[in-house]
Amino acid sequence: MKKTWLWIDTMRRGPSSGPPLIERVIRIMNSDCHTAKVALIGHGNTLRYILATENLKVGDLVKTSNEIPKNPGKFFPCYSSYFLSMQSFF
């Protein structure tokens, strides 16, 4: 039985500064060698395969960036000091 091997881009490296790389989902398919679905995405002349999420559809835009955004949620500065004080009990 012949299987189709797809080279999946697991690193998904984007630009380190500036706007994120925006790619469009061209096709979603089942892979012979993976239990997950695989999406073919492209930008300009570049095409690559990524693992598709459950809600990913053809025509969706995927943004890739190396920058880590700030968390807009609540921040508890006493969180780490609480666990440091708990270590003395163990």
N, CA and C atoms as an extended XYZ file, in Angstrom:
270
Properties=species:S:1:pos:R:3:atomname:S:1:resname:S:1:resid:I:1 pbc="F F F"
N         0.842       -1.170        0.000 N   MET     1
C         0.000        0.000        0.000 CA  MET     1
C         0.894        1.242        0.000 C   MET     1
N         0.618        2.149       -0.905 N   LYS     2
C         1.413        3.356       -1.027 CA  LYS     2
C         0.795        4.476       -0.205 C   LYS     2
N         1.623        5.208        0.543 N   LYS     3
C         1.165        6.323        1.364 CA  LYS     3
C         1.836        7.608        0.909 C   LYS     3
N         1.111        8.687        1.032 N   THR     4
C         1.645       10.000        0.681 CA  THR     4
C         2.224       10.641        1.931 C   THR     4
N         3.517       10.949        1.893 N   TRP     5
C         4.186       11.603        3.016 CA  TRP     5
C         4.168       13.096        2.781 C   TRP     5
N         3.754       13.847        3.780 N   LEU     6
C         3.721       15.306        3.698 CA  LEU     6
C         4.728       15.882        4.684 C   LEU     6
N         5.497       16.840        4.237 N   TRP     7
C         6.476       17.512        5.087 CA  TRP     7
C         5.754       18.621        5.834 C   TRP     7
N         5.472       18.401        7.125 N   ILE     8
C         4.682       19.340        7.913 CA  ILE     8
C         5.603       20.328        8.623 C   ILE     8
N         5.282       21.601        8.490 N   ASP     9
C         6.058       22.669        9.118 CA  ASP     9
C         5.609       22.792       10.570 C   ASP     9
N         6.376       22.232       11.489 N   THR    10
C         6.002       22.256       12.898 CA  THR    10
C         6.530       23.496       13.620 C   THR    10
N         7.535       24.161       13.073 N   MET    11
C         8.115       25.331       13.747 CA  MET    11
C         7.298       26.594       13.498 C   MET    11
N         6.736       26.759       12.312 N   ARG    12
C         5.932       27.924       11.941 CA  ARG    12
C         6.616       29.229       12.298 C   ARG    12
N         7.794       29.436       11.776 N   ARG    13
C         8.541       30.664       12.055 CA  ARG    13
C         7.997       31.805       11.214 C   ARG    13
N         7.811       32.921       11.864 N   GLY    14
C         7.331       34.125       11.194 CA  GLY    14
C         8.352       35.234       11.334 C   GLY    14
N         7.989       36.439       10.931 N   PRO    15
C         8.929       37.559       11.070 CA  PRO    15
C         9.176       37.882       12.537 C   PRO    15
N        10.423       38.220       12.872 N   SER    16
C        10.777       38.503       14.264 CA  SER    16
C        10.342       39.905       14.692 C   SER    16
N        10.122       40.789       13.744 N   SER    17
C         9.630       42.125       14.076 CA  SER    17
C         8.729       42.593       12.943 C   SER    17
N         7.887       43.545       13.263 N   GLY    18
C         6.974       44.054       12.258 CA  GLY    18
C         5.661       43.290       12.244 C   GLY    18
N         4.891       43.466       11.175 N   PRO    19
C         3.583       42.809       11.130 CA  PRO    19
C         3.726       41.291       10.968 C   PRO    19
N         2.729       40.518       11.429 N   PRO    20
C         2.813       39.067       11.308 CA  PRO    20
C         2.635       38.610        9.858 C   PRO    20
N         3.091       37.410        9.573 N   LEU    21
C         2.928       36.799        8.264 CA  LEU    21
C         1.501       36.268        8.167 C   LEU    21
N         0.754       36.704        7.163 N   ILE    22
C        -0.640       36.286        7.005 CA  ILE    22
C        -0.727       35.358        5.802 C   ILE    22
N        -1.213       34.139        6.058 N   GLU    23
C        -1.330       33.131        5.000 CA  GLU    23
C        -2.771       32.652        4.918 C   GLU    23
N        -3.183       32.209        3.732 N   ARG    24
C        -4.545       31.739        3.509 CA  ARG    24
C        -4.563       30.219        3.425 C   ARG    24
N        -5.604       29.612        4.002 N   VAL    25
C        -5.776       28.157        3.934 CA  VAL    25
C        -6.308       27.810        2.547 C   VAL    25
N        -5.563       26.981        1.825 N   ILE    26
C        -5.934       26.612        0.466 CA  ILE    26
C        -6.728       25.303        0.452 C   ILE    26
N        -6.288       24.354        1.277 N   ARG    27
C        -6.924       23.031        1.251 CA  ARG    27
C        -6.743       22.345        2.591 C   ARG    27
N        -7.739       21.580        3.020 N   ILE    28
C        -7.642       20.756        4.225 CA  ILE    28
C        -7.884       19.316        3.803 C   ILE    28
N        -7.001       18.423        4.240 N   MET    29
C        -7.094       17.036        3.795 CA  MET    29
C        -6.753       16.077        4.921 C   MET    29
N        -7.148       14.839        4.754 N   ASN    30
C        -6.745       13.773        5.671 CA  ASN    30
C        -5.380       13.268        5.237 C   ASN    30
N        -4.530       13.004        6.186 N   SER    31
C        -3.193       12.508        5.888 CA  SER    31
C        -3.160       10.997        6.065 C   SER    31
N        -2.423       10.327        5.194 N   ASP    32
C        -2.270        8.875        5.296 CA  ASP    32
C        -1.399        8.484        6.485 C   ASP    32
N        -0.512        9.378        6.898 N   CYS    33
C         0.479        9.048        7.918 CA  CYS    33
C         0.208        9.713        9.265 C   CYS    33
N        -0.839       10.521        9.368 N   HIS    34
C        -1.157       11.216       10.611 CA  HIS    34
C        -2.628       11.000       10.936 C   HIS    34
N        -2.958       11.033       12.214 N   THR    35
C        -4.362       10.924       12.596 CA  THR    35
C        -5.057       12.273       12.521 C   THR    35
N        -4.300       13.353       12.519 N   ALA    36
C        -4.871       14.700       12.434 CA  ALA    36
C        -5.056       15.101       10.977 C   ALA    36
N        -5.876       16.113       10.770 N   LYS    37
C        -6.031       16.672        9.430 CA  LYS    37
C        -4.895       17.639        9.163 C   LYS    37
N        -4.564       17.801        7.890 N   VAL    38
C        -3.448       18.640        7.472 CA  VAL    38
C        -3.992       19.744        6.577 C   VAL    38
N        -3.510       20.972        6.785 N   ALA    39
C        -3.948       22.114        5.982 CA  ALA    39
C        -2.792       22.602        5.120 C   ALA    39
N        -3.090       22.879        3.863 N   LEU    40
C        -2.126       23.496        2.959 CA  LEU    40
C        -2.376       24.990        2.999 C   LEU    40
N        -1.361       25.759        3.424 N   ILE    41
C        -1.490       27.209        3.505 CA  ILE    41
C        -0.452       27.844        2.595 C   ILE    41
N        -0.731       29.061        2.157 N   GLY    42
C         0.198       29.702        1.241 CA  GLY    42
C         0.228       31.204        1.388 C   GLY    42
N         1.371       31.763        0.997 N   HIS    43
C         1.600       33.208        1.013 CA  HIS    43
C         2.552       33.512       -0.127 C   HIS    43
N         2.112       34.287       -1.104 N   GLY    44
C         2.973       34.595       -2.244 CA  GLY    44
C         3.281       33.334       -3.036 C   GLY    44
N         4.571       33.021       -3.187 N   ASN    45
C         4.990       31.814       -3.901 CA  ASN    45
C         5.289       30.658       -2.965 C   ASN    45
N         5.023       30.812       -1.677 N   THR    46
C         5.380       29.802       -0.681 CA  THR    46
C         4.147       29.008       -0.265 C   THR    46
N         4.256       27.690       -0.315 N   LEU    47
C         3.219       26.788        0.165 CA  LEU    47
C         3.821       25.895        1.239 C   LEU    47
N         3.031       25.579        2.273 N   ARG    48
C         3.506       24.661        3.307 CA  ARG    48
C         2.319       23.987        3.972 C   ARG    48
N         2.582       22.843        4.583 N   TYR    49
C         1.565       22.081        5.290 CA  TYR    49
C         1.704       22.311        6.789 C   TYR    49
N         0.560       22.483        7.472 N   ILE    50
C         0.529       22.578        8.926 CA  ILE    50
C        -0.567       21.640        9.429 C   ILE    50
N        -0.523       21.313       10.713 N   LEU    51
C        -1.605       20.536       11.300 CA  LEU    51
C        -2.820       21.446       11.461 C   LEU    51
N        -3.963       20.987       10.997 N   ALA    52
C        -5.174       21.799       11.021 CA  ALA    52
C        -5.855       21.692       12.376 C   ALA    52
N        -6.350       22.818       12.855 N   THR    53
C        -7.141       22.811       14.080 CA  THR    53
C        -8.563       22.363       13.747 C   THR    53
N        -9.346       22.163       14.778 N   GLU    54
C       -10.703       21.641       14.582 CA  GLU    54
C       -11.596       22.622       13.822 C   GLU    54
N       -11.431       23.920       14.051 N   ASN    55
C       -12.308       24.926       13.451 CA  ASN    55
C       -11.726       25.587       12.209 C   ASN    55
N       -10.601       25.133       11.719 N   LEU    56
C        -9.969       25.737       10.551 CA  LEU    56
C       -10.739       25.353        9.289 C   LEU    56
N       -11.024       26.354        8.442 N   LYS    57
C       -11.766       26.119        7.206 CA  LYS    57
C       -10.984       26.678        6.029 C   LYS    57
N       -11.322       26.225        4.838 N   VAL    58
C       -10.697       26.730        3.618 CA  VAL    58
C       -11.062       28.206        3.472 C   VAL    58
N       -10.061       29.027        3.195 N   GLY    59
C       -10.258       30.464        3.048 CA  GLY    59
C        -9.924       31.257        4.291 C   GLY    59
N        -9.734       30.601        5.434 N   ASP    60
C        -9.360       31.300        6.668 CA  ASP    60
C        -7.952       31.863        6.549 C   ASP    60
N        -7.680       32.906        7.317 N   LEU    61
C        -6.350       33.501        7.356 CA  LEU    61
C        -5.628       33.042        8.613 C   LEU    61
N        -4.356       32.676        8.459 N   VAL    62
C        -3.525       32.217        9.571 CA  VAL    62
C        -2.405       33.239        9.756 C   VAL    62
N        -2.286       33.792       10.969 N   LYS    63
C        -1.232       34.763       11.267 CA  LYS    63
C        -0.118       34.072       12.023 C   LYS    63
N         1.124       34.307       11.596 N   THR    64
C         2.289       33.716       12.238 CA  THR    64
C         3.276       34.819       12.582 C   THR    64
N         3.745       34.822       13.834 N   SER    65
C         4.696       35.832       14.279 CA  SER    65
C         5.597       35.226       15.343 C   SER    65
N         6.804       35.748       15.480 N   ASN    66
C         7.725       35.303       16.526 CA  ASN    66
C         7.594       36.131       17.795 C   ASN    66
N         6.816       37.209       17.748 N   GLU    67
C         6.645       38.062       18.915 CA  GLU    67
C         5.606       37.455       19.857 C   GLU    67
N         5.843       37.569       21.151 N   ILE    68
C         4.894       37.092       22.141 CA  ILE    68
C         4.123       38.303       22.657 C   ILE    68
N         2.791       38.338       22.459 N   PRO    69
C         2.036       39.497       22.913 CA  PRO    69
C         1.897       39.521       24.425 C   PRO    69
N         1.692       40.712       24.980 N   LYS    70
C         1.464       40.828       26.410 CA  LYS    70
C         0.106       40.240       26.748 C   LYS    70
N         0.013       39.612       27.888 N   ASN    71
C        -1.239       39.034       28.346 CA  ASN    71
C        -2.115       40.143       28.913 C   ASN    71
N        -3.285       40.386       28.312 N   PRO    72
C        -4.122       41.468       28.827 CA  PRO    72
C        -4.896       41.090       30.089 C   PRO    72
N        -4.759       39.861       30.554 N   GLY    73
C        -5.491       39.402       31.730 CA  GLY    73
C        -4.922       39.954       33.021 C   GLY    73
N        -5.463       39.487       34.126 N   LYS    74
C        -5.018       39.954       35.434 CA  LYS    74
C        -3.660       39.356       35.779 C   LYS    74
N        -2.871       40.113       36.479 N   PHE    75
C        -1.539       39.668       36.889 CA  PHE    75
C        -1.456       39.757       38.397 C   PHE    75
N        -1.070       38.668       39.026 N   PHE    76
C        -0.963       38.623       40.472 CA  PHE    76
C         0.505       38.576       40.868 C   PHE    76
N         1.101       39.687       41.286 N   PRO    77
C         2.523       39.694       41.616 CA  PRO    77
C         2.847       38.881       42.866 C   PRO    77
N         1.871       38.636       43.736 N   CYS    78
C         2.155       37.888       44.959 CA  CYS    78
C         2.058       36.379       44.732 C   CYS    78
N         1.763       35.960       43.527 N   TYR    79
C         1.587       34.547       43.210 CA  TYR    79
C         2.852       33.734       43.502 C   TYR    79
N         4.000       34.211       43.027 N   SER    80
C         5.243       33.462       43.220 CA  SER    80
C         5.685       33.478       44.685 C   SER    80
N         5.479       34.588       45.378 N   SER    81
C         5.895       34.636       46.780 CA  SER    81
C         5.039       33.711       47.643 C   SER    81
N         3.800       33.477       47.246 N   TYR    82
C         2.934       32.552       47.973 CA  TYR    82
C         3.490       31.130       47.904 C   TYR    82
N         3.899       30.703       46.701 N   PHE    83
C         4.420       29.353       46.556 CA  PHE    83
C         5.815       29.202       47.155 C   PHE    83
N         6.596       30.271       47.179 N   LEU    84
C         7.898       30.204       47.823 CA  LEU    84
C         7.736       30.004       49.326 C   LEU    84
N         6.720       30.633       49.914 N   SER    85
C         6.495       30.458       51.346 CA  SER    85
C         5.918       29.076       51.642 C   SER    85
N         5.207       28.471       50.690 N   MET    86
C         4.626       27.128       50.899 CA  MET    86
C         5.701       26.047       50.863 C   MET    86
N         6.846       26.312       50.220 N   GLN    87
C         7.900       25.312       50.120 CA  GLN    87
C         8.513       25.014       51.491 C   GLN    87
N         8.419       25.936       52.412 N   SER    88
C         9.010       25.704       53.710 CA  SER    88
C         8.241       24.628       54.516 C   SER    88
N         6.997       24.365       54.124 N   PHE    89
C         6.213       23.333       54.794 CA  PHE    89
C         6.580       21.924       54.339 C   PHE    89
N         7.213       21.790       53.199 N   PHE    90
C         7.514       20.456       52.647 CA  PHE    90
C         8.912       20.070       52.915 C   PHE    90
